[in-house]
Amino acid sequence: MGVIGVQLVVTMVMASIIQKITPHYSFARWLLCNGSLQWYQHPSEEQLQVLAGKQQKAKSKKERKYNGHIESKPLTVPKDINLHLEARSITEMDTQVLHYFPEYQWLVDFTVSATAVYAITEVYYSLTNPRNEMNISIVWCLLVLTFVFKVLFSMTTHYFKVEEDGERSVCITFGCFFFVKAMAILIVTENYLEFGLETGFSNFSGGAMQFLEKQGLQSQGPISKLTFKMVLAVLCAFIGALLTFPGLRLAQMHLDALNLAKDKLTQTLLHMNFLSPLIMVLLWVKPITKDYIVNPPLGKENIALMSEATYDSLRLWIIIFLCVLRLALIRQHLQAYLNLAQKSIEQMKKEAGRISTKDLQKMVARVFYYLCVIALQYVAPVIMLLHTTLLLKTMGHHSWGLLSESSYVSPKEIVEVQSPALADNENQKLTVAQITMALDGLQNVFTPLLFRGLLSFLTWWIAACLFSTSLFGLFYHQYLTIA
């Protein structure tokens, strides 16, 4: 299989765009600096002193001389001070001080480029239907998922480095919870959750045994079903731990965004956005969705409204639509987060006592400095879900058409297309034939049925983790914090 022609050109052009154009015209930077987001600037000490009715005393010569050896008493102001924060639009200069801004910019810009490559590749495949080329969009999607896991892992490990062990305990607790939940899900039969894992694993084991037998090796299979499911459960626990704080943060932003929304349409979209992972989860629950959509019980007759291939395509389109909806509502959620600065000041005014000016400034400035961390916690799970779905379509040999059957091409057909292109030289013929046979054997091991079952389960699991954590976060912020 050769990576030639259009795919190579598209990859080289997109790599040049990432290297030359993206640093100057960044989509990630535009999302923050397009003027729609307002952040609150922390007040200076002079402003706080004026509001508190204090005058700054000039230091005497003696005080200045021994200032380095005497600890001055920190300046404090009443908590009920009449303070109103100044709102400003985010500029490119402001983004330079944001934590995780390089990671945020790289992930978003690279995801846009990878998605564009995927779209162009899909158009190319639909027009020409090449059978002897590797689909290079798979590599781009895998790179996106690698960067997403790297960013989420980096932010999660930060919770293990701080002195407070609250966040660390939450990550470990949810990781253990998701491990148990994954083991419970993996024993559910295909009659209820139709991932196709059982069929994919059986196809994988049978193909692997045949491949090893052709190589002269005796084997009962590369891995047992129990070990396969145990490894998958550990992977699920790891993914669940990474998505814990993004889900908890989403719940808080959802509540704040609902309070900011004035019109009914925006509130409806926000509710749909919050429930979108649940909708994705239900798409694989056979008794609830597929049985009633594909073969609805209409009296005594069962009329098939659509084929299974059409339902698979419809499921892909629904997931992509819900991912686009969540990305389209990013401004409302980020603005809801930025308003926490003013919200914390209003909450402080209800308390009695005094607060140091340094602590007050940190309380306000901290919200803006961690904006990119919140943005990553919002977009990273969506990017993970979107590109896992794109991999499911490509590697599972699904189709985008709602009226067409699945475009599955068997490995034998690929070999038949490749065989006339062998060289005339006998030695070259023998070498290429051996390589072709080896690739044919590997294609029989890693079949679309395996990828379809595995990626379907991972897509469902990511959505399930997001809904579980966000639902717990909604309960926590709505009831426990008030109590």
N, C-alpha and C positions, 0 to 999 in steps of 0.2 A: 504494500500500500504506500503510495507516494503522496506527500503533501506538496502539490504543485499548482501552478496556474492561479486562479482567482483567489483562492484561500490564502496563498502565500503573499500575494500582492496586498490583500486587505489587511493581513497581519502586519506587514511592514509599514503600510501607511498609518495604521492606528498606533503602532509603536512610535513612529515619528511624531504624530500628533501629541501623544502623551509626553514625549520628551521635549518638544519645542513649543507647542502652543498652550498646553494645559497650565504651565507655571504662570502664564500671563492672562489667560482667559479660563479661569477655573469655575466650573459649575458649583462645586462645593463652597467656594468663597462667595459666589453670587447668592446662594441660598441664605447666607448669613448677612450679607452686606447690600441687599437690594432695597433697603429702606423700610421693609415691612416689620422688622423686629426692633423693639425699643428696649434698651437696658437702662438700669438705674445706677447713677454715679454716686459713690459714697461721699458724704460731706467731709469737708476739711475740718481740722481742729478749730480754726478761727471761726468758721460758721457755727460750729457747735457751741463755742464759748459765747458768741453773740446771742444765740438762741437761749442759752442758759442764763444770760444776764451777767456774765463774768467778763472781766478785763484781764488781759494777759499782762502780768507784772514783769517789768524788765529786771534782768538779773544784775545783781551788784558785782563789783569787781571780785569780791571775795568768793561769791557764789560761783562765778565763772572759773575762778582759779581752782577750786576744789570740786568742780562738778563731776570730774571723772571718778572721784572717790566716794561721793555721796549719792545714795540712791534717792532720786526725787520721787515724790508721791505721785502716782498716776492721776491724770486729770479725769474727773468723772462728771457726768451730767445726769439729771433726773431721767428716769425711764419714760415719764409722761411728757417729755419735751415736745414742743410743737414743731415737729420736723416733717418736711415734705421733700421727698427725693426728686432730683432732677432727672427726667427721662431724655435719653439721647439715642439717635439711630446708630447702629453698628457700622463702623467704617473699617476699611482694610487695615489701617494702623491699629485699631483696637484688637483685631484678631491675633496680633503678634504675641499678646500676653496670655492667650487662652491655653489652658492645659489640653494636651492631646490634639491641638489643631493640625499639626503635620499628619498625624495618623488619620484624622477625620478627612482632611483634604485628599490624601492619597487614596483612601478606601472609596470615597464617593466618586472621584474622578476616574479611577480605574474601573469601577463598576459600570459607570456610564459608557466607557470605551468598550468594555467586554460585552455589554448588552448590545451595543451597536454592531460589534463583530458578529454576535450571535444572530441578530436580525438579518444582516447582509448574507450570512452563510445559509440561513434558512431560505431566503429568497433564491439564492444560487442553487440550492438543492431542489427546490420546487420547480425551477425552470429547466435545469439540465439533468437532474437525477443521476449524479455520478456514483458509480458503484465500486470504483477502484481507488478512491481517495479516502484518507482519514478525515473525519469531521473535526477540524481544528477548533471549532467553538467549544468542544468538550474541554480542551486544555484551558481556554480562557475561563470557563465556568469553574473549573477546579482551582485555578489561581485565585479567583474571587473568594471562593470558600476558604482557601488557605489563609488569605489576608483577614477574613472575618474571624476565623478561629484565633488567629494570632492577636488581633486587637481585643477580642473578648477575654482571652486568656490573660493578656497583659493587665487589663483593668481588674479582673478577678483576683489575680495574685497581689494586687495592691492592697486588697482588704486583709490579706494575710501578713502584710508587713507593718501595719499600723499597730499601735500599742493596745487600742481597744479591741476586745475579742468579740464584740457583738456581731459585726458583719461576717467575721470568720465563722462563727457558730451558725449563722443563717445559711451560708454557703454549704457547709458540711451537712447540716440538717436536711436541706432541700436535695442535696446530692444523694443522701441515703434514701430519702423518700422517693425520688425518681428511680433509683435502682430497684426498689421493691415494686414500684408501679410498673416498670418495664418488664420485670419477670412475670408479673400478673398478666400483662397485656399479651406477652408472647405465648401464653398457653391458651389464649382464646382461639377458638376454631375459626376457619375461613367463612363459616356460615354467618358470622356476626361482623368480623373485621376482615374485609377481603383485600389484604395487601398482596397476596400471592407469594408470601415468604416460603410456605411449604412447597409449593410447586417449583419455585426458583431454586430452593436448596436441593430438592431431589434432582432437578435437571443439572445442577452444578456437580453434585456428587457422582451422578452417572457419567457425565462427560469427563470428569477428572479420572475416574476409574478406567474408562476406555483409553484416555490419553496415556495414562501410566502403563497400561497393558501394551500399547503399541510401542512404548519405549523399552519394553522388556522388564518392567518393574511390577511386582505383585503388591497390591495395596487394597485395603477395604475402604478407601476414601481419604481425602486429605484432612478432614475434620469431622468429628461427630456432631450430630444435631444439638446435643446438650451443650457442647463446647461452643458451637456457633451462636447459640442463643445467649450463653453466658457472656461471651465477648460483646455481643450486641447490647446486652443489658448494661455492661460497664460503659460502653460508648454512650448509651442513652443517659446514664447518670452524669457523665461528664458534660454532655450537652445541656442537661437540665440545670446543673450547677452554674454553667456559664450564663444561662438565660434567667437566672433567679432575680438579680437586681434590675435588669432591663424590664422584666415584667412588673416588679414592684414599683419602679419609677413610672412606668406607663400608667398605672392605676392612679397615682397622685396627679399626673398631668391631665388625665382624662377628667377627673373631678374638677380641677381648676379650669380646664378649657370649657367645660359645660357651664360653669358660673360666668365665664366671659362671653359665651355665645348669646346673641340677642335673638336671632331669627330661628324659626322652627327647622328650616332646612339644614342649617349648620349643626343644630343639636341632633337631628336625625342621622346625619352623616357621622357625627362623633359616636353615637350609640352603635351604628353599624360597624364603624371601625373597631370599637372595643370588642364587639361580638364576632368579628371576622375570623379569629382563630377557632371559635366554636363551630362556625359554619364549615370551615375546612375540615375539622375533625369529623363532623357528621357526614361529610361526603364519602367517607370510607365505611360508615356503619351501614351494612347491607340491609337489615330489616327496616331502617328508618328512611333511607334515601333511594338506594338503587332499586329495591323491590317495588317501590311505589312510583318510580319514574320510568324505569325500563318496562316493567310488566305490571301496570296498575290493575288491581282487582276491580273490574267493571261488571258487576253482576255475576253471572255464571261463566262469563267468558273472560279470558286473559288476553288482552290485545297489547302487543309489543309496540310501544310508542317510538322506541329507538333501539339501535343495536348496542352491544356492549362497547364496541369501539367508539361509537358516537358519544356514549356516556363518559368514557375515559377522556375524550377530547373536551367535552363540556366541563368536566371537572378541572382540567388544566386551565381553561379560560376563566373559570370562576376564581381560582386561586390567584391568577395573574391580575384579575380585576380588583380583588380585595387587597393585594399588595400595592397596586397603583393607588388605590384609595387611601391606604395608610400613608404612603409617601406624599400624596397631595395634601394631607392634613398636617404636615410637619410644622408649618408656620404657627398654627393654632396651639400646638402642644409646646413648642419652644417658647412662645410668648407667655403661655401659662406658667412655664417654669421661671422665666425672667421676672414675672410679677411676684415671685416669692420674696424678693427683696423688699418691696413695699408692703407685702403681707406680713412679713416678720416685724417690720417697724410698727405696723398697726397693732400687732399682737403684743409687742413690747410696751406700747403706751398703756395697755390695760393692766400692767403689772406695777407694783410699788417698788421703791428703792432707787438705786443709782447704778449706772453702768459706765465703765471706762470708755473713753473715746476710741481707744484702739480696738476694743472688742466690738464696739458699734460699727466701726469702719470695716472690720473683718467680716462681720455678719452680712453687711451689704455687698462688699466686694466679692466675697466667696461665691455668690450666686452667679455672677457674670464670668468669673474665671473658670468655672467648671461647666460652661455652656457646651463646649465640644464633647465633654464626657457624656453629657445628657443626650446630645445629638447622636453620638455613636451608639448609646444604649437604645435609641429609638430606631435608627436606620439599620444597624448591623443585623438584628434578627430578621428584618424584612428582606434584606439582601440575601441572607442565608436561605430563607424560605423561597424566595423568587428563583434563585439560581439552582437550588435543589430541584425545583419544579422543572426548570429548563433542562437539566440533566435527565430527569425522568422522561421527558418527552423524547429527547434525542437517543439516549442509551436504551430506553425501553421500547423504542420503535413505535411510538404513538404518532398520531396525526393531528394537525391543527384543524383540519376540515371536519365540520360537524355532520357532513353527509357522506363522508368517505370512510372506507375501512382502514384498519391499521396497516401502515406501510412496512411490513416486516419482510426483510430480505435474509434468506437463510445463508449460512456460510458456504453451502455447496454452490449456490448461485454465484457468490463472489469468486470462488475458485474457478468456476467455468468461464467467467469473464476474464480472469487474469491469465489463464493457461495459454491462450494464443499469443500472448506477448512475451513468451519465453525466448531466450536467445537461441540462435542456430547452433552455436557451439555445444558439443555434447557435454563437456565438463560444466559449462555454465548451466546447461539444461538440468543436469543432475543436482547441482548446488541449489538452483532456484526452486526445483521441485521439492527438495528436502525442506527448504525454508517455508515453501507454500504449505506443505503437509503439516509442518510444525504450527504454523499460524492457523491452519484449518483446525488442528486439534485444540489449540487455545480458544478459538472461537466457539468450539463445541463445549468448552468448559465454562467460559464467561459469556453466557448467552444473554440475549435481551430479556428472557424470562427471569434470570437472576437479578439483573439490574432493575427490572420493573418491580419485583417484589421488594428488593432492598431499598430503593429510592422512594417507593411509595410509603414504606414504613417510616423512613427518616423524615419525609415531608410531613406525614401525619404526626410524628412524634414532636417535631419542632413546633407545630401549631398547638399541640396538646400542652407542651411545656409553657408556651406563651400564655395560653388561656388559664392554666392552673396558677401560675405565679401572679398574673394580673388580677385574677379573681381573689386570691388571697390578699393582694395589696389593696384592692378595693374594700374588702372587709376590714382590713387593718386601719386604713386611713378614714373610713367612714364611721367606724364604731369604736375601735380600741383606742385610737388617739383622743377621741372626744371623751371617752370614759376616763 
